[in-house]
Amino acid sequence: MRVHLSEEKIEIRLSRVEKVLGLMGSISVSLADVSDVKVLEDPLRDVMRAGLKVGLRLPWLYYVCRSIRLDQAWVVRRGVPAVSFAVRNAGALERVTISAPDASALAERLKG
C-alpha cells in the first residue's frame, strides 16, 4: 500500500495482491470530504472490535478489509500507527483507517 496526498485528494493505492485478497480497490477521497481525523497508536485493537469484516485478515498482524456493511475500510499492520478519518460523498464508505509510519504528520496534513 502507498499513500499519495495531493492538494485535492488522498489516494490509498493498493498493490494487486492487496486488491485481490482484500476484496477492494484503491481508495481516493477528496480532501474536502475528509473530517474527524485521528491518530491510532494501536489500530489492530480497533479493527478487532469492529465486528464482521470481508477481505484479507491475518489476526493481530495485518488487515486489508472492509466492514460487512462496506462502510469502513482498513489497511493496517501490527506495530505501525494509523490515521483514521471520516469521509463524505464516497458511496457507502464512511471511515478509512490506514497504517503509516508517519501517521502524526499525515494526520496534521489531512487536518489542513
SVG drawing of the C-alpha trace seen along z (x, -y; Angstrom):
<svg xmlns="http://www.w3.org/2000/svg" viewBox="-24 -24 31 39">
<polyline fill="none" stroke="black" stroke-width="0.4" points="0.0,0.0 1.1,-3.5 -0.4,-6.8 -0.4,-9.7 -1.6,-13.1 -2.0,-15.9 -3.6,-19.4 -7.0,-18.0 -7.2,-14.4 -5.8,-11.5 -5.2,-8.3 -4.6,-4.9 -3.1,-2.8 -3.2,0.9 -1.0,3.5 -2.6,6.0 -2.3,8.7 -3.9,6.4 -6.8,5.6 -7.4,9.3 -7.1,10.7 -8.6,7.6 -11.7,7.7 -11.5,4.0 -9.9,1.4 -7.7,-1.6 -9.4,-4.4 -9.4,-8.0 -11.1,-10.7 -11.3,-14.5 -9.7,-16.4 -12.9,-18.5 -14.7,-15.3 -12.3,-14.3 -13.2,-15.0 -12.7,-13.7 -9.0,-12.8 -7.4,-10.8 -4.1,-9.0 -4.4,-5.5 -1.3,-4.0 -2.8,-0.5 -5.1,-0.3 -5.4,3.5 -7.4,3.2 -10.0,1.1 -10.2,3.5 -10.6,6.5 -13.5,4.8 -15.3,3.7 -17.2,6.9 -17.6,8.8 -15.1,8.0 -14.5,9.2 -11.1,9.3 -7.6,10.2 -7.4,10.8 -4.3,12.1 -5.5,11.6 -3.2,9.4 -0.9,9.0 -2.3,7.4 -5.7,6.4 -6.8,5.2 -10.5,5.4 -13.9,3.7 -16.7,4.0 -19.6,6.3 -21.7,3.2 -18.9,1.7 -19.0,-1.5 -15.4,-1.1 -12.1,-0.2 -8.8,0.8 -5.3,1.2 -3.4,1.7 -0.5,3.7 0.8,4.5 3.4,2.1 2.6,-0.7 0.4,-3.6 -2.6,-4.6 -4.6,-7.5 -8.4,-7.2 -10.7,-9.6 -14.3,-10.0 -15.3,-10.5 -18.4,-12.0 -19.6,-11.5 -17.8,-8.2 -20.8,-5.9 -21.3,-3.5 -17.8,-4.3 -17.9,-6.4 -14.5,-5.8 -11.0,-4.8 -8.1,-3.7 -4.6,-3.2 -1.3,-2.4 1.5,-4.8 4.9,-5.2 4.4,-9.0 0.8,-8.8 1.0,-12.0 2.4,-14.1 -0.1,-12.6 -2.9,-13.5 -1.7,-17.1 -1.7,-17.4 -5.2,-16.0 -6.5,-18.4 -5.2,-21.2"/>
</svg>
